[in-house]
Amino acid sequence: MSSGSNGTTPSSTSPASSDRSAEAGGGAPEGGVPAIRLRGVDFAWPGRPPFRLRVPGFAVAAGERALLMGESGSGKSTLLGLVCGVVAPARGSVEIAGTDIARLPGGARDRFRAENIGVIFQMFNLLPYATPLDNVLLALRFAPGRRKRAGDGRRRALDTMAALGLPEGLAATAPAASLSVGQQQRVAAARALIGGPGLIVADEPTSALDEDARAAFLDALFARTGGAGAALLMVSHDRRLASRFDRAVELSDIAAVSREEAA
Amino acid sequence: MILLRLAARSLLARRATAGLTAFAIALSVALFLGVEKVRTGARASFADTISNTDLIVGARSGGVQLLLYSVFGVGNATNNVSWESYLDISARPEVEWIVPVSLGDSHRGFRVMGTTPEYFDRYRYRGGQPLAFAEGGRFDDLFDAVVGADVAARFGYRVGDPIIVSHGLASFSDHDDKPFRISGVLEKTGAPVDRAVLVGLEAIEAIHVDWRGGGRIPGLRISADEVRAMDLTPKAVTAAMIGVKSRLRIFRLQRAINEYREEPLLAILPGVALQELWGIVGVAETALAGVSAMVVATALLGMAATIRAGLNERRREMAILRAVGARPRAILGLLTLEATLLSAAGAALGVALLYAGLAVARPLIDSAFGLYLPLSGLSAREAAALPAVVLAGALAGLGPAVRAYRLSVADGLTARH
């Protein structure tokens, strides 16, 4: 949408800017640490085929809901991998809530992700053999801080699933594989939200849902994210969703992808 | 804790594959422990057979050979002990009791053993139990015979039945002119005596009065009634078992017998000869244990192959774990945990299989091989094999676990599939 965004400029397409995003997006650092800030990022996948992604600058303010749009192959997965700290760039910084995770060693990035980021995939989010409850509790396993914040993890997990509209009877008994896709996505959302991480990253979480389920899922997700004050970065190629976000960004506007041999 | 639960759940979800894998490990563990049980059972059974005897005396040959033919009925004596020597030894002050054994004849494939009635007092099997009669009693008359439990069971012998002794061990000529009568049937012991026909020492002499070497003396016929009037003092015995008054004197007596001037004799301590025997058999035992250990290794490798083959389908699972912050090392741990759980389940199931198998096969093994396997707990050595199997399983699981580690590093959050 907005072209030439360097990440610190507030998006002109924000239909419903929240207070928080206005503060952070206003470029005033004291107004709040941004949830995501990428600067001068240069990343190349090792091996073939060569794939290189450069992000000069991109930021999501704390509590902001940002939609990242792009076709497949445009580097979405790579960007998410960078934001989530699964991979680290050769150059540049990836700050999540003020911490430059690009400088952390791999194990520390994993721990940082466990504590600070909730991830929702397009589909197949759950361990199919485990109960929804165990799937949600799994998010606390590697994150002692979130575990502490969640208090009674089991109770909190059940509450979160209930708040997201999952019938309580299903949560603790049935294996996740027996749930409908929509229900599975709600469990995934509960897992991302439990323990209150500052950032939720969702990779096309609604693409496997039909129209009604999509709207209902987004409503539930937005309500819970907003309630927790978490920022939301969602990747989708569905432009119709843009109106529901604080800001919508074309991936091609913030990132450059090249497929020749990296220099 | 949740990881353990998830690993167990994951295995449960793949229960057909996981079950077969664990079962293969269980079979191999049961085989390994079974071999161990039979080995120790055989040793105990052999040791029990001679528990009460301090020394065995025979013609000079090898210690193991003497032990085998005199006690276990395996092989043949090369020579006899003359009656004079036997009396000399009996008269020695160290000797508390002495029981002669005269071998060489058979009854329908079972060995006939000439001895004295004292044999029934002195012989002990399985932890010092004395012989007991299922029916009848000791031989009393010259032509009385006592049969072991297996002999009686095979031919349906009862007290009072006639029985013919054949000359030699695999013979076509019978001592049919001097038939015996069964005076007693022994209880089952699990010892070699089950497969023996016991008669008096004089009876052996009696049936051979008109024989020389391998055949009858032509023209000489001495009937059963006539022989009763004759002097039936034996000229020789095959071997003798000795109880010593004081254990401290065993070696003195042994040396005296081994240095006996009139005749080359050999006295052995049964325990020592048995150790010698195990030294020989030990190679085969080690080979057997080695083979069964290889079977365990094969089962564990099969498990590693199964886990590895399933990895590709589980890349999604790994991506989920990575997403919630699991380090690749945690994936490695999870896969190793899975292998450990499978091996532990296999080992536990293997022990169950072993005891189930023992409970079923014990009577069959006892009757078929005279090998009594006690239903005892696992020995320290056997029990130590179980954690070793689990540890080896964990090590075998490291292979696929490292593969999973690499996959999860390469995949990150997106399982390319």
Boltz contact constraints between the chains, C-beta under 6 A:
constraints:
  - contact:
      token1: [A, 77]
      token2: [B, 414]
      max_distance: 6.0
  - contact:
      token1: [A, 81]
      token2: [B, 412]
      max_distance: 6.0
  - contact:
      token1: [A, 86]
      token2: [B, 412]
      max_distance: 6.0
  - contact:
      token1: [A, 86]
      token2: [B, 413]
      max_distance: 6.0
  - contact:
      token1: [A, 107]
      token2: [B, 327]
      max_distance: 6.0
  - contact:
      token1: [A, 110]
      token2: [B, 325]
      max_distance: 6.0
  - contact:
      token1: [A, 110]
      token2: [B, 327]
      max_distance: 6.0
  - contact:
      token1: [A, 113]
      token2: [B, 325]
      max_distance: 6.0
  - contact:
      token1: [A, 114]
      token2: [B, 325]
      max_distance: 6.0
  - contact:
      token1: [A, 119]
      token2: [B, 323]
      max_distance: 6.0
  - contact:
      token1: [A, 124]
      token2: [B, 316]
      max_distance: 6.0
  - contact:
      token1: [A, 127]
      token2: [B, 317]
      max_distance: 6.0
  - contact:
      token1: [A, 129]
      token2: [B, 9]
      max_distance: 6.0
  - contact:
      token1: [A, 129]
      token2: [B, 10]
      max_distance: 6.0
  - contact:
      token1: [A, 129]
      token2: [B, 13]
      max_distance: 6.0
  - contact:
      token1: [A, 130]
      token2: [B, 6]
      max_distance: 6.0
  - contact:
      token1: [A, 130]
      token2: [B, 9]
      max_distance: 6.0
  - contact:
      token1: [A, 137]
      token2: [B, 2]
      max_distance: 6.0
  - contact:
      token1: [A, 138]
      token2: [B, 324]
      max_distance: 6.0
  - contact:
      token1: [A, 139]
      token2: [B, 324]
      max_distance: 6.0
  - contact:
      token1: [A, 141]
      token2: [B, 2]
      max_distance: 6.0
  - contact:
      token1: [A, 142]
      token2: [B, 325]
      max_distance: 6.0
  - contact:
      token1: [A, 142]
      token2: [B, 326]
      max_distance: 6.0
  - contact:
      token1: [A, 143]
      token2: [B, 325]
      max_distance: 6.0
